[in-house]
Amino acid sequence: MLSLIESLACRLASASARPQWTLLAISNLLSATIVLIVRSAV
């Protein structure tokens, strides 16, 4: 699940010419959100 999100984030980064820190912040927020969802579901 996490690797899927990371691969999607990498594809978005290569597709657009956004700064690295923006991608880093978005990927960190996505992974943190997924971790919270998984923890609450268990």
PQR file of N, CA, C, O and H, with PARSE charges and radii, in Angstrom:
ATOM      1  N   MET A   1       0.833  -1.206   0.000 -0.4000 1.5000
ATOM      2  CA  MET A   1       0.000   0.000   0.000 -0.0000 2.0000
ATOM      3  C   MET A   1       0.867   1.255   0.000  0.5500 1.7000
ATOM      4  O   MET A   1       0.680   2.153  -0.821 -0.5500 1.4000
ATOM      5  N   LEU A   2       1.824   1.304   0.938 -0.4000 1.5000
ATOM      6  CA  LEU A   2       2.696   2.474   1.011 -0.0000 2.0000
ATOM      7  C   LEU A   2       3.557   2.596  -0.238  0.5500 1.7000
ATOM      8  O   LEU A   2       3.758   3.696  -0.754 -0.5500 1.4000
ATOM      9  H   LEU A   2       1.976   0.574   1.605  0.4000 1.0000
ATOM     10  N   SER A   3       4.069   1.458  -0.727 -0.4000 1.5000
ATOM     11  CA  SER A   3       4.925   1.503  -1.915 -0.0000 2.0000
ATOM     12  C   SER A   3       4.132   1.980  -3.128  0.5500 1.7000
ATOM     13  O   SER A   3       4.673   2.652  -4.007 -0.5500 1.4000
ATOM     14  H   SER A   3       3.906   0.565  -0.308  0.4000 1.0000
ATOM     15  N   LEU A   4       2.855   1.631  -3.171 -0.4000 1.5000
ATOM     16  CA  LEU A   4       2.000   2.080  -4.271 -0.0000 2.0000
ATOM     17  C   LEU A   4       1.865   3.597  -4.254  0.5500 1.7000
ATOM     18  O   LEU A   4       1.974   4.244  -5.295 -0.5500 1.4000
ATOM     19  H   LEU A   4       2.416   1.085  -2.457  0.4000 1.0000
ATOM     20  N   ILE A   5       1.629   4.163  -3.079 -0.4000 1.5000
ATOM     21  CA  ILE A   5       1.499   5.617  -2.946 -0.0000 2.0000
ATOM     22  C   ILE A   5       2.815   6.306  -3.303  0.5500 1.7000
ATOM     23  O   ILE A   5       2.823   7.344  -3.965 -0.5500 1.4000
ATOM     24  H   ILE A   5       1.540   3.637  -2.233  0.4000 1.0000
ATOM     25  N   GLU A   6       3.927   5.716  -2.859 -0.4000 1.5000
ATOM     26  CA  GLU A   6       5.231   6.314  -3.148 -0.0000 2.0000
ATOM     27  C   GLU A   6       5.521   6.290  -4.644  0.5500 1.7000
ATOM     28  O   GLU A   6       6.054   7.258  -5.186 -0.5500 1.4000
ATOM     29  H   GLU A   6       3.921   4.872  -2.322  0.4000 1.0000
ATOM     30  N   SER A   7       5.176   5.201  -5.311 -0.4000 1.5000
ATOM     31  CA  SER A   7       5.408   5.123  -6.753 -0.0000 2.0000
ATOM     32  C   SER A   7       4.548   6.148  -7.488  0.5500 1.7000
ATOM     33  O   SER A   7       4.993   6.754  -8.463 -0.5500 1.4000
ATOM     34  H   SER A   7       4.743   4.415  -4.870  0.4000 1.0000
ATOM     35  N   LEU A   8       3.309   6.338  -7.016 -0.4000 1.5000
ATOM     36  CA  LEU A   8       2.437   7.348  -7.616 -0.0000 2.0000
ATOM     37  C   LEU A   8       3.012   8.748  -7.418  0.5500 1.7000
ATOM     38  O   LEU A   8       2.968   9.581  -8.323 -0.5500 1.4000
ATOM     39  H   LEU A   8       2.948   5.845  -6.224  0.4000 1.0000
ATOM     40  N   ALA A   9       3.552   8.997  -6.227 -0.4000 1.5000
ATOM     41  CA  ALA A   9       4.142  10.303  -5.946 -0.0000 2.0000
ATOM     42  C   ALA A   9       5.357  10.541  -6.837  0.5500 1.7000
ATOM     43  O   ALA A   9       5.569  11.650  -7.325 -0.5500 1.4000
ATOM     44  H   ALA A   9       3.588   8.320  -5.492  0.4000 1.0000
ATOM     45  N   CYS A  10       6.153   9.491  -7.045 -0.4000 1.5000
ATOM     46  CA  CYS A  10       7.331   9.613  -7.908 -0.0000 2.0000
ATOM     47  C   CYS A  10       6.916   9.895  -9.350  0.5500 1.7000
ATOM     48  O   CYS A  10       7.555  10.685 -10.046 -0.5500 1.4000
ATOM     49  H   CYS A  10       5.980   8.590  -6.648  0.4000 1.0000
ATOM     50  N   ARG A  11       5.849   9.248  -9.789 -0.4000 1.5000
ATOM     51  CA  ARG A  11       5.360   9.488 -11.152 -0.0000 2.0000
ATOM     52  C   ARG A  11       4.865  10.920 -11.308  0.5500 1.7000
ATOM     53  O   ARG A  11       5.101  11.557 -12.334 -0.5500 1.4000
ATOM     54  H   ARG A  11       5.330   8.607  -9.224  0.4000 1.0000
ATOM     55  N   LEU A  12       4.175  11.424 -10.283 -0.4000 1.5000
ATOM     56  CA  LEU A  12       3.702  12.805 -10.328 -0.0000 2.0000
ATOM     57  C   LEU A  12       4.877  13.771 -10.362  0.5500 1.7000
ATOM     58  O   LEU A  12       4.831  14.798 -11.040 -0.5500 1.4000
ATOM     59  H   LEU A  12       3.983  10.906  -9.449  0.4000 1.0000
ATOM     60  N   ALA A  13       5.927  13.433  -9.624 -0.4000 1.5000
ATOM     61  CA  ALA A  13       7.102  14.299  -9.568 -0.0000 2.0000
ATOM     62  C   ALA A  13       7.795  14.351 -10.925  0.5500 1.7000
ATOM     63  O   ALA A  13       8.224  15.416 -11.367 -0.5500 1.4000
ATOM     64  H   ALA A  13       5.964  12.600  -9.073  0.4000 1.0000
ATOM     65  N   SER A  14       7.905  13.199 -11.583 -0.4000 1.5000
ATOM     66  CA  SER A  14       8.572  13.168 -12.881 -0.0000 2.0000
ATOM     67  C   SER A  14       7.701  13.820 -13.955  0.5500 1.7000
ATOM     68  O   SER A  14       8.212  14.367 -14.932 -0.5500 1.4000
ATOM     69  H   SER A  14       7.556  12.333 -11.224  0.4000 1.0000
ATOM     70  N   ALA A  15       6.387  13.757 -13.765 -0.4000 1.5000
ATOM     71  CA  ALA A  15       5.471  14.340 -14.750 -0.0000 2.0000
ATOM     72  C   ALA A  15       5.471  15.865 -14.665  0.5500 1.7000
ATOM     73  O   ALA A  15       5.396  16.546 -15.688 -0.5500 1.4000
ATOM     74  H   ALA A  15       5.972  13.313 -12.972  0.4000 1.0000
ATOM     75  N   SER A  16       5.553  16.395 -13.458 -0.4000 1.5000
ATOM     76  CA  SER A  16       5.528  17.847 -13.279 -0.0000 2.0000
ATOM     77  C   SER A  16       6.895  18.345 -12.822  0.5500 1.7000
ATOM     78  O   SER A  16       7.694  17.579 -12.285 -0.5500 1.4000
ATOM     79  H   SER A  16       5.614  15.842 -12.627  0.4000 1.0000
ATOM     80  N   ALA A  17       7.155  19.623 -13.038 -0.4000 1.5000
ATOM     81  CA  ALA A  17       8.460  20.193 -12.690 -0.0000 2.0000
ATOM     82  C   ALA A  17       8.396  20.932 -11.361  0.5500 1.7000
ATOM     83  O   ALA A  17       8.949  22.021 -11.209 -0.5500 1.4000
ATOM     84  H   ALA A  17       6.506  20.245 -13.475  0.4000 1.0000
ATOM     85  N   ARG A  18       7.708  20.316 -10.403 -0.4000 1.5000
ATOM     86  CA  ARG A  18       7.595  20.965  -9.090 -0.0000 2.0000
ATOM     87  C   ARG A  18       8.880  20.776  -8.298  0.5500 1.7000
ATOM     88  O   ARG A  18       9.642  19.849  -8.572 -0.5500 1.4000
ATOM     89  H   ARG A  18       7.259  19.432 -10.527  0.4000 1.0000
ATOM     90  N   PRO A  19       9.137  21.652  -7.308 -0.5600 1.5000
ATOM     91  CA  PRO A  19      10.318  21.519  -6.455  0.2800 2.0000
ATOM     92  C   PRO A  19      10.279  20.227  -5.650  0.5500 1.7000
ATOM     93  O   PRO A  19       9.208  19.679  -5.386 -0.5500 1.4000
ATOM     94  N   GLN A  20      11.454  19.747  -5.263 -0.4000 1.5000
ATOM     95  CA  GLN A  20      11.556  18.497  -4.524 -0.0000 2.0000
ATOM     96  C   GLN A  20      10.871  18.580  -3.167  0.5500 1.7000
ATOM     97  O   GLN A  20      10.241  17.615  -2.735 -0.5500 1.4000
ATOM     98  H   GLN A  20      12.323  20.192  -5.477  0.4000 1.0000
ATOM     99  N   TRP A  21      10.985  19.716  -2.490 -0.4000 1.5000
ATOM    100  CA  TRP A  21      10.436  19.814  -1.136 -0.0000 2.0000
ATOM    101  C   TRP A  21       8.920  19.709  -1.147  0.5500 1.7000
ATOM    102  O   TRP A  21       8.322  19.238  -0.179 -0.5500 1.4000
ATOM    103  H   TRP A  21      11.496  20.501  -2.842  0.4000 1.0000
ATOM    104  N   THR A  22       8.289  20.148  -2.244 -0.4000 1.5000
ATOM    105  CA  THR A  22       6.836  20.024  -2.348 -0.0000 2.0000
ATOM    106  C   THR A  22       6.436  18.560  -2.429  0.5500 1.7000
ATOM    107  O   THR A  22       5.506  18.125  -1.749 -0.5500 1.4000
ATOM    108  H   THR A  22       8.775  20.531  -3.030  0.4000 1.0000
ATOM    109  N   LEU A  23       7.141  17.798  -3.266 -0.4000 1.5000
ATOM    110  CA  LEU A  23       6.872  16.363  -3.384 -0.0000 2.0000
ATOM    111  C   LEU A  23       7.129  15.664  -2.064  0.5500 1.7000
ATOM    112  O   LEU A  23       6.377  14.778  -1.658 -0.5500 1.4000
ATOM    113  H   LEU A  23       7.897  18.152  -3.818  0.4000 1.0000
ATOM    114  N   LEU A  24       8.205  16.074  -1.395 -0.4000 1.5000
ATOM    115  CA  LEU A  24       8.558  15.463  -0.118 -0.0000 2.0000
ATOM    116  C   LEU A  24       7.449  15.693   0.902  0.5500 1.7000
ATOM    117  O   LEU A  24       7.067  14.772   1.624 -0.5500 1.4000
ATOM    118  H   LEU A  24       8.816  16.794  -1.724  0.4000 1.0000
ATOM    119  N   ALA A  25       6.933  16.909   0.962 -0.4000 1.5000
ATOM    120  CA  ALA A  25       5.866  17.217   1.917 -0.0000 2.0000
ATOM    121  C   ALA A  25       4.596  16.437   1.588  0.5500 1.7000
ATOM    122  O   ALA A  25       3.939  15.909   2.485 -0.5500 1.4000
ATOM    123  H   ALA A  25       7.243  17.657   0.375  0.4000 1.0000
ATOM    124  N   ILE A  26       4.252  16.364   0.313 -0.4000 1.5000
ATOM    125  CA  ILE A  26       3.038  15.641  -0.092 -0.0000 2.0000
ATOM    126  C   ILE A  26       3.163  14.157   0.217  0.5500 1.7000
ATOM    127  O   ILE A  26       2.223  13.554   0.735 -0.5500 1.4000
ATOM    128  H   ILE A  26       4.786  16.793  -0.416  0.4000 1.0000
ATOM    129  N   SER A  27       4.315  13.558  -0.095 -0.4000 1.5000
ATOM    130  CA  SER A  27       4.497  12.122   0.157 -0.0000 2.0000
ATOM    131  C   SER A  27       4.494  11.831   1.646  0.5500 1.7000
ATOM    132  O   SER A  27       3.963  10.809   2.081 -0.5500 1.4000
ATOM    133  H   SER A  27       5.078  14.048  -0.516  0.4000 1.0000
ATOM    134  N   ASN A  28       5.090  12.731   2.436 -0.4000 1.5000
ATOM    135  CA  ASN A  28       5.097  12.533   3.888 -0.0000 2.0000
ATOM    136  C   ASN A  28       3.685  12.627   4.454  0.5500 1.7000
ATOM    137  O   ASN A  28       3.315  11.840   5.326 -0.5500 1.4000
ATOM    138  H   ASN A  28       5.522  13.561   2.082  0.4000 1.0000
ATOM    139  N   LEU A  29       2.896  13.577   3.970 -0.4000 1.5000
ATOM    140  CA  LEU A  29       1.511  13.706   4.430 -0.0000 2.0000
ATOM    141  C   LEU A  29       0.687  12.484   4.038  0.5500 1.7000
ATOM    142  O   LEU A  29      -0.118  11.996   4.831 -0.5500 1.4000
ATOM    143  H   LEU A  29       3.196  14.216   3.262  0.4000 1.0000
ATOM    144  N   LEU A  30       0.886  11.991   2.823 -0.4000 1.5000
ATOM    145  CA  LEU A  30       0.146  10.816   2.367 -0.0000 2.0000
ATOM    146  C   LEU A  30       0.487   9.598   3.199  0.5500 1.7000
ATOM    147  O   LEU A  30      -0.404   8.866   3.632 -0.5500 1.4000
ATOM    148  H   LEU A  30       1.541  12.388   2.179  0.4000 1.0000
ATOM    149  N   SER A  31       1.778   9.375   3.426 -0.4000 1.5000
ATOM    150  CA  SER A  31       2.182   8.197   4.199 -0.0000 2.0000
ATOM    151  C   SER A  31       1.691   8.302   5.636  0.5500 1.7000
ATOM    152  O   SER A  31       1.255   7.304   6.210 -0.5500 1.4000
ATOM    153  H   SER A  31       2.502   9.969   3.075  0.4000 1.0000
ATOM    154  N   ALA A  32       1.755   9.485   6.225 -0.4000 1.5000
ATOM    155  CA  ALA A  32       1.288   9.665   7.599 -0.0000 2.0000
ATOM    156  C   ALA A  32      -0.216   9.425   7.692  0.5500 1.7000
ATOM    157  O   ALA A  32      -0.691   8.814   8.649 -0.5500 1.4000
ATOM    158  H   ALA A  32       2.110  10.296   5.759  0.4000 1.0000
ATOM    159  N   THR A  33      -0.961   9.902   6.706 -0.4000 1.5000
ATOM    160  CA  THR A  33      -2.408   9.692   6.694 -0.0000 2.0000
ATOM    161  C   THR A  33      -2.748   8.212   6.575  0.5500 1.7000
ATOM    162  O   THR A  33      -3.643   7.715   7.258 -0.5500 1.4000
ATOM    163  H   THR A  33      -0.575  10.399   5.929  0.4000 1.0000
ATOM    164  N   ILE A  34      -2.027   7.515   5.705 -0.4000 1.5000
ATOM    165  CA  ILE A  34      -2.283   6.078   5.523 -0.0000 2.0000
ATOM    166  C   ILE A  34      -1.956   5.316   6.791  0.5500 1.7000
ATOM    167  O   ILE A  34      -2.689   4.402   7.170 -0.5500 1.4000
ATOM    168  H   ILE A  34      -1.300   7.919   5.150  0.4000 1.0000
ATOM    169  N   VAL A  35      -0.864   5.678   7.456 -0.4000 1.5000
ATOM    170  CA  VAL A  35      -0.488   5.005   8.705 -0.0000 2.0000
ATOM    171  C   VAL A  35      -1.578   5.209   9.753  0.5500 1.7000
ATOM    172  O   VAL A  35      -1.933   4.272  10.468 -0.5500 1.4000
ATOM    173  H   VAL A  35      -0.269   6.420   7.148  0.4000 1.0000
ATOM    174  N   LEU A  36      -2.112   6.429   9.849 -0.4000 1.5000
ATOM    175  CA  LEU A  36      -3.179   6.705  10.816 -0.0000 2.0000
ATOM    176  C   LEU A  36      -4.433   5.901  10.495  0.5500 1.7000
ATOM    177  O   LEU A  36      -5.082   5.369  11.395 -0.5500 1.4000
ATOM    178  H   LEU A  36      -1.823   7.190   9.269  0.4000 1.0000
ATOM    179  N   ILE A  37      -4.771   5.813   9.220 -0.4000 1.5000
ATOM    180  CA  ILE A  37      -5.962   5.049   8.812 -0.0000 2.0000
ATOM    181  C   ILE A  37      -5.788   3.573   9.139  0.5500 1.7000
ATOM    182  O   ILE A  37      -6.707   2.930   9.647 -0.5500 1.4000
ATOM    183  H   ILE A  37      -4.245   6.245   8.488  0.4000 1.0000
ATOM    184  N   VAL A  38      -4.612   3.040   8.850 -0.4000 1.5000
ATOM    185  CA  VAL A  38      -4.354   1.620   9.120 -0.0000 2.0000
ATOM    186  C   VAL A  38      -4.407   1.353  10.618  0.5500 1.7000
ATOM    187  O   VAL A  38      -4.971   0.349  11.053 -0.5500 1.4000
ATOM    188  H   VAL A  38      -3.865   3.562   8.438  0.4000 1.0000
ATOM    189  N   ARG A  39      -3.823   2.245  11.405 -0.4000 1.5000
ATOM    190  CA  ARG A  39      -3.813   2.048  12.863 -0.0000 2.0000
ATOM    191  C   ARG A  39      -5.226   2.115  13.439  0.5500 1.7000
ATOM    192  O   ARG A  39      -5.559   1.349  14.343 -0.5500 1.4000
ATOM    193  H   ARG A  39      -3.364   3.060  11.052  0.4000 1.0000
ATOM    194  N   SER A  40      -6.041   3.003  12.937 -0.4000 1.5000
ATOM    195  CA  SER A  40      -7.408   3.134  13.452 -0.0000 2.0000
ATOM    196  C   SER A  40      -8.284   1.970  12.990  0.5500 1.7000
ATOM    197  O   SER A  40      -9.239   1.602  13.675 -0.5500 1.4000
ATOM    198  H   SER A  40      -5.770   3.625  12.202  0.4000 1.0000
ATOM    199  N   ALA A  41      -7.967   1.396  11.842 -0.4000 1.5000
ATOM    200  CA  ALA A  41      -8.762   0.281  11.315 -0.0000 2.0000
ATOM    201  C   ALA A  41      -8.466  -1.008  12.069  0.5500 1.7000
ATOM    202  O   ALA A  41      -9.339  -1.864  12.213 -0.5500 1.4000
ATOM    203  H   ALA A  41      -7.192   1.695  11.286  0.4000 1.0000
ATOM    204  N   VAL A  42      -7.243  -1.143  12.547 -0.4000 1.5000
ATOM    205  CA  VAL A  42      -6.863  -2.391  13.237 -0.0000 2.0000
ATOM    206  C   VAL A  42      -7.444  -2.410  14.643  0.5500 1.7000
ATOM    207  O   VAL A  42      -7.240  -3.372  15.383 -0.5500 1.4000
ATOM    208  H   VAL A  42      -6.534  -0.448  12.431  0.4000 1.0000
TER
END
